[in-house]
Amino acid sequence: MAKKKSNPKEALYQACLAYAEKRIQTATEAYKSAQDSANEETKNTASEDDNSKAMLQIEAEQQAKHMVEARKLKEEMLRIDPSLETNQVMAGSLVITSLGNYYISISAGKIDLDKKSYFAISLSAPVAQALKGKKTGEKVKFNDKMIEILDVI
């Protein structure tokens, strides 16, 4: 019996979703740690070390921003339907090109699947903007290179 080949688009979707969830987890843990340190500093010192308390509070605020950004990544992923097949490049498309393979979703970097490399990029990435709306067989010029779209899934 032939083994059913996995859908790379579904696997890429799951990898990007896991990436977003990991970012949320990491940012949440860092925020809690920074907040705990700031609270501990407030309890343990008198007002002579206000600079230290302020620095710890700034760190907690930075981590809170990272949490918000990570949640936005997950929200972007949840708007994508990985089962949707597209014939033109848009959010959620898997684009096979002469220059590389792109999963238009979130900026999650390089993902290796089944001995192939894919780049998870957001629709706002310059190469995604160049490819946006294009179809299989079309060519676009990007950074002085011609990119041929071999397939849009």
C-alpha positions as CSV (number, residue, x, y, z in Angstrom):
1,M,0.0,0.0,0.0
2,A,1.4,3.4,-1.0
3,K,2.2,5.8,1.8
4,K,0.2,9.0,1.5
5,K,2.6,12.0,1.1
6,S,2.1,14.7,3.7
7,N,0.8,18.0,2.6
8,P,3.7,20.4,3.0
9,K,1.3,23.4,3.3
10,E,-0.4,21.8,6.4
11,A,3.0,21.0,7.9
12,L,4.3,24.5,7.3
13,Y,1.1,25.9,8.8
14,Q,1.6,23.8,11.9
15,A,5.3,24.7,12.1
16,C,4.5,28.5,11.9
17,L,1.7,28.1,14.5
18,A,4.1,26.3,16.8
19,Y,6.7,29.1,16.2
20,A,4.2,31.7,17.3
21,E,3.1,29.7,20.3
22,K,6.7,29.3,21.4
23,R,7.3,33.0,21.0
24,I,4.2,33.7,23.2
25,Q,5.5,31.2,25.8
26,T,9.0,32.6,25.8
27,A,7.8,36.3,26.1
28,T,5.3,35.4,28.8
29,E,8.0,33.7,30.9
30,A,10.5,36.6,30.4
31,Y,7.7,39.1,31.3
32,K,6.9,37.2,34.5
33,S,10.5,37.0,35.4
34,A,11.1,40.7,34.8
35,Q,8.0,41.6,36.7
36,D,9.0,39.4,39.6
37,S,12.4,40.9,39.7
38,A,10.9,44.4,39.7
39,N,8.5,43.5,42.5
40,E,11.3,41.9,44.5
41,E,13.6,45.0,44.0
42,T,10.7,47.2,45.2
43,K,10.3,45.1,48.4
44,N,14.0,44.7,49.2
45,T,15.4,48.2,48.7
46,A,14.8,51.6,50.0
47,S,14.2,54.5,47.6
48,E,18.0,55.1,47.1
49,D,18.1,52.6,44.2
50,D,15.2,54.0,42.0
51,N,17.4,53.7,38.9
52,S,17.5,49.9,39.3
53,K,13.8,49.7,39.9
54,A,13.1,51.8,36.8
55,M,15.4,49.6,34.7
56,L,13.6,46.4,35.8
57,Q,10.2,48.1,35.1
58,I,11.4,49.0,31.6
59,E,12.5,45.4,31.0
60,A,9.1,44.2,32.1
61,E,7.4,46.6,29.7
62,Q,9.7,45.4,26.8
63,Q,8.7,41.8,27.5
64,A,5.0,42.8,27.6
65,K,5.5,44.3,24.1
66,H,7.1,41.1,22.9
67,M,4.1,39.1,24.3
68,V,1.7,41.4,22.3
69,E,3.8,40.9,19.1
70,A,3.9,37.2,19.5
71,R,0.1,37.0,20.1
72,K,-0.3,39.0,16.8
73,L,1.7,36.4,15.0
74,K,-0.6,33.7,16.3
75,E,-3.7,35.7,15.3
76,E,-2.2,36.1,11.8
77,M,-1.7,32.3,11.6
78,L,-5.3,31.6,12.8
79,R,-6.6,33.7,9.9
80,I,-5.0,31.4,7.4
81,D,-6.8,28.3,6.2
82,P,-4.1,25.8,5.3
83,S,-6.5,23.6,3.3
84,L,-7.4,26.5,0.9
85,E,-5.7,26.1,-2.5
86,T,-4.9,29.3,-4.2
87,N,-4.0,30.0,-7.8
88,Q,-2.4,33.4,-7.1
89,V,0.0,34.5,-4.4
90,M,-1.7,35.7,-1.2
91,A,-1.5,35.1,2.5
92,G,-1.6,31.3,3.1
93,S,0.0,30.5,-0.3
94,L,2.8,28.1,-0.8
95,V,4.9,29.5,-3.6
96,I,7.5,27.4,-5.4
97,T,9.8,29.6,-7.4
98,S,13.1,29.3,-9.3
99,L,14.7,31.2,-6.4
100,G,13.2,29.3,-3.4
101,N,10.1,28.0,-1.8
102,Y,8.0,30.5,0.2
103,Y,5.1,30.0,2.6
104,I,3.3,33.3,2.8
105,S,2.2,33.5,6.4
106,I,4.4,35.0,9.2
107,S,8.1,35.7,9.4
108,A,9.2,32.4,11.0
109,G,12.4,31.9,8.9
110,K,13.6,28.7,7.3
111,I,11.7,25.5,7.7
112,D,13.0,22.2,6.5
113,L,10.5,19.5,5.5
114,D,11.0,16.3,3.6
115,K,14.6,17.3,2.5
116,K,13.3,20.6,1.1
117,S,13.7,24.1,2.5
118,Y,10.9,26.6,2.8
119,F,11.0,30.2,4.0
120,A,8.0,31.3,6.1
121,I,7.6,35.0,5.3
122,S,5.0,37.6,6.0
123,L,2.9,39.1,3.2
124,S,4.6,42.4,4.0
125,A,8.1,41.1,3.2
126,P,9.6,42.7,0.1
127,V,9.8,39.4,-1.9
128,A,6.2,38.5,-0.9
129,Q,5.1,42.0,-2.1
130,A,6.8,41.3,-5.4
131,L,5.0,37.9,-5.7
132,K,1.6,39.1,-4.4
133,G,-1.2,38.5,-6.9
134,K,1.0,36.6,-9.4
135,K,0.2,33.1,-10.8
136,T,2.0,30.0,-11.8
137,G,4.2,30.7,-14.8
138,E,4.6,34.4,-14.2
139,K,7.9,36.0,-13.7
140,V,8.9,38.9,-11.4
141,K,12.0,40.9,-11.0
142,F,13.3,41.2,-7.5
143,N,16.7,42.6,-6.4
144,D,17.8,42.5,-10.0
145,K,17.0,38.8,-10.3
146,M,14.2,37.2,-12.3
147,I,12.0,34.9,-10.3
148,E,9.8,32.4,-12.1
149,I,6.8,31.2,-10.2
150,L,6.8,27.4,-10.8
151,D,3.7,26.7,-8.6
152,V,1.2,28.3,-6.3
153,I,-0.5,26.0,-3.9
